[in-house]
Every structure is written in C-alpha cells, then in structure tokens.
C-alpha cells in the first residue's frame, strides 16, 4: 500500500467495530494513508488516534464521526462524502441514522437550522430537518435533541400520519395497538391517520378523534384475548370514532374465528363509515359490521360478509343514512333498535341484500314512534325459507315510504315474506309503492297502509292482512297469450277501493270475484249503451263480461 492508496477496510474483511488504532496497526502505520470508511456502524475515530497526514474519507456512513474535535485544518483532515472538509474544529455532520433513538442522540451543536438528516430503517424512513424551538417530542414527526431541549428535528412530510412511522409492523403477529394509538395522539386537529397495506393485530379498542384513512389492503385483526370496550349490545369494539364528523374509510376487518366483535362504532353525530369491508365466518357468531349511537351518521359503500348484523342502530337517532352497502349472507342486514325513543328521518336506499338469513331491515320500535323512514331502491334476494325483507316490531306510530324495491324469494315460496310487520297501529301512515315482489309466500302483511302500483310475480299471498282500510291503487296487468285460458282476478280479502284502469283483450273469459259481495266497477254507464257486445248490465251496477 502506497501513501496515495485508498483502502476500503470493510471490503478487506476488517470488523466494522474495529478502532482506528487497530486499523493503523494492521497497515503498519503508513504515513499519509487515506482510509475510506464505508457503511460503518459506530464512531471509530478519536482525537488521540489521528496523526499528522492522516486523511479520513467518510462515505455512506450510518454513524458519522462526530467525536473528532481537535484537528487543525490542513493537517489531519476529515472529509465528508461530498468532498467538503469539516471545518477548523473537524466536527463531522452525521446525516444518516437508523432510527429515532439515534436521531435524538446526535450532538445538536454540530447542526445548523435547515440541515437535513435521513432516517433509514424500514417503516420509519424519511427526511428530517433541524430546527430551533420548544416542541413536545411525539416520537414520530417531532424529535427533540437529548442534549438541547430547545432544538429539534422535524419530519419533512405533508398530509396524513402513517401508522408505520410509529412502529406498526402490519405482519399480523406483532401487536400494533400502541403504534396506532401513538399515531392518533400525534395528529394535529386537521390531520388524518393513514394505514398502508398490511395485517394489523390489535388487542384493545382504538378510540380515534381523528379521521382514519386506509389503503384498500389494510386489514385489522382483533386479538380474541385482548381487552376491549363494549358497546350497548355488549359487543367488543375494534374502532370507536369519537370525533364529530369523523371518518373511517377503506379499512378491512378480519373476524375469522372471532365472536361478539363490532368493527366500527360511530359514537358522535355526523360520523361516517365508508368503503370498509367486514369479513366473518358465519352469521351466528355475534359479530356486527357497524353500530351507531348518535345522529346524522352515514354508513355507505361498505361490504358486510356473514355478519350476525351488518349495521345496527343502537339508540334513537335522527337523519342517519344507510345506503349503497352490500350485505352478503348476514343474519339481519340492518337492525334498528330505537330503545323506546322516537326515531326520525331514516333513509335506507340503494343497498344490496344478498341472501340474508333472517331479515333485510329489522326495526324494533319498542312501543315508540318511528317517523319518516324511507326504504327505497334496494335489491333483496333470499334463498332461505322464513326470511323477511322489512319487518317492524311494536311501533306506537309509524310513518314512511317503502318504494321501488326489488324483492325476490326462492322458487319454493316457503315462508318468505316481503313487508311483514306483526301489526301496524290504526294511525299508521305507511306508503308502499312501486315495489316488485317475486317468488314469495307472502308479499305484504299490512293494514292501514296505502298501496300503489306494486307488482307481484309468483306470489302466493299478496296481503295477509284482512284489515287494510287504506287506499289501494294497484296496477293490474293481464295478458292471455293463448287466447284459450280463462283469466281470473281475485282481489282477496281487502276492504277498500281499487282505482285505476283494467284492460282486457283477447278471446278468453274474464271473471272478477271477491271474497264476499259483488265486484263494483265505478265509472260505468247508466244504461247498457256503449257496453261491449255480450255484456250483461243491470241497475245495481254489477257487470258480467262474458
């Protein structure tokens, strides 16, 4: 080795922890040696080790050589990776560390405001900028120097706080609860928490006063042995949104092998759960997708798979919206318990109820009023017997609309029902309009309701109630394609009036019957003039068309 040689001691196999003295001894103390310290792991040069003519080049080090303090420029030089000499005192600037512990331990006196230091470990990697001022060390974005509490290093970032910066691993094995909670605590009032792709094990309820935004592949797995806060129904809460208007978006929850959990509790008004997925084993494991206990909340664009209850309203509410969710093989897709207090303004719309085991919408009024409920434009299909699309229990008064829903049963029509409350009060103001009921045992069991323009296909019983005194304006479409079969229309046991247009054509017979008494056709001529050929007419208003 000549005086002009550059020696890479790492590539030569010398231990990275070796002191500068040992290196020089190994090299027979060649005068003027230039040594390249590459990817070293500890401070390796002390004042006493340097001799006249020694030239140290530092490149890509994790721990720079900040212990050199008494080297005169022009004699023993310490050179940074960018070729700059480190000034008269020889102080090195360490611009690359592994983690927050090493970042705090740096000597603050060698850094000027604006200097950049890089943290390299996976998950927490990023650039930090040196600043002067008094802040609280949050362990994520603000790191205070140990040797000077008035100087700190700030993470250079914008937008959300990543839970990986707090040490969340997402490996599905390590408990990430503390890391997630630390991230929430470090957020400013307007910041969001971000969960990147990963499987995050949690062992207690995450109460968040900040929005939580998740990568579509960020999945949360509750530890069955953990300690959780329960909701009103006694379900263990994974996430509790405790911010007014707070949002949890895009999270996935894996309840495989778990029971009696609820993925998200919306505790304060105007909170939102959207674009989340909750996966369960079976619909009888007691798991809920979402529960809420306040007003003006929104549950939308979620997928609930095999939940005992997909969405449950635990208490009286006002203007809660449940729309555009998909429920697959749930016990009760939507269950509302008003706890005996008046509930108002519930739009339930554009949901897909695929193969529920019990009900699509179950509303327990607990002898209270339920006003302005709207169940509209939903798709419901069930293959199990004894299932119900919409069911009410014990309403003191009910007002609302069930309209434009497609309700499908199976081919057997065994015990499958459409709108089937046990009973409705005489004061009910329920409008059932424009729905299509198909392959059901019973489409309706309503009294005191207005029925308009509903359609029935392969329905055994249209309305099981014999006491409907509301207005009936059903649209009946009759088609006899063969021209040979008789067509029989039986309104059934209905008290009320049938308004609209009945059109019959072709050559078959048309018979109008009722369970008792004549069928009265309004708007008839007062004489036989103008009636079809073969029509029989009498002054009582009874017309038989043969």
C-alpha angles and dihedrals in degrees: 000000000000129000090260096050123116112215123201100205093187093059088046089062099250112150113262091230093057115125123240090248092058092049091053092047091053090053095048090246096281107201115249095009116175110214122193112213105201125179093346120173105210143028103279106174126073128180095255093054097062120091134185111291097017111140118193120195115197118200132168094346122165091205113034122208102264094152093078106100111144106052118124117223113253095029114056106013127194110201126199123224089261091056098252119137113237098238134258096307093046095231112166122219110224106211101169128057134161104231148348094281092059090043092057092047096058116115104256094202093072094057129080123206109275096031113138124227122187125218110205111185116113115264096018098049117134148109122285126195123214115237140170121235144077116284137150114259105238095179093236115055103003118052119178120211111249093222097048123032091192094064128063145167118240124204111243104230144113133214126014129014112246115225088217088068087066092052102268107157103192090209095127091237107064116075105247097180096105093046092053092047091048090053092051090049091051094054121104118228094270099039129102130219114236125204113195125202112308147096108266119198114208128188103187141026115292106219108195129192088176133069114266116212118185138195108245088250096050106115128186120209119191118220106233090213093055130106116251141175113247127226125223091281092050095254119146110247119225096184127015115193103211099172125096106244090007119158134213108190136180100358123148122210124200112203095168108150091002130114139195097018129134116206099210133011115196102207104170133050122276092018116150136211113189142160092009128138126212117192122193135173101234137354092246099061094094095243122145127202097209137352129188137193106183145053139285093015124156128214110182145152093012131138119220114190121194094335118161084229121006099200124005127188102208099189142015112300144183126221097348112166125210112179146142094017126139120224117192121191094333123159096229112003095199123012123182121192112184092187090224095302125116113266123198143187106016114168112191107179147152093011125147114224107191116188102330115193096217118000143350095212121011118184120187106191094180091214092307133115123272112195132188100002112169121195104178142155096003128147116224127180127169131180096180123091122245096026127141132210098205125006130178125197125201103336115179086199131354131192128176152085134278105188146155096005125146109222117187130181131181129277094262095060088210111164094324114144140187116202103359120162116167088238141334126221120251089249094057118134102195122155116199108186142161097358125146115219119188138173094003133141090218126007098190142011100182137134130187090024136127114238117194132174099336120157127219127198123180091346116154096202124016098193122008092192117094093192105065105138094168126106116285117198101164121170111226120197115194123189125176105186096173097053088216108073123086116242117218123191116190116182088197127209097340127142111201139054133301112213128183140061125313113195124188127181139164130054103289127104122267118206123183114198139167135196090258137000129008129318106244117210112198125211094039123151117262091235138031091263112119097015119130118270110275094024117141116215136183136175093256091073095248113138125188114191111199 
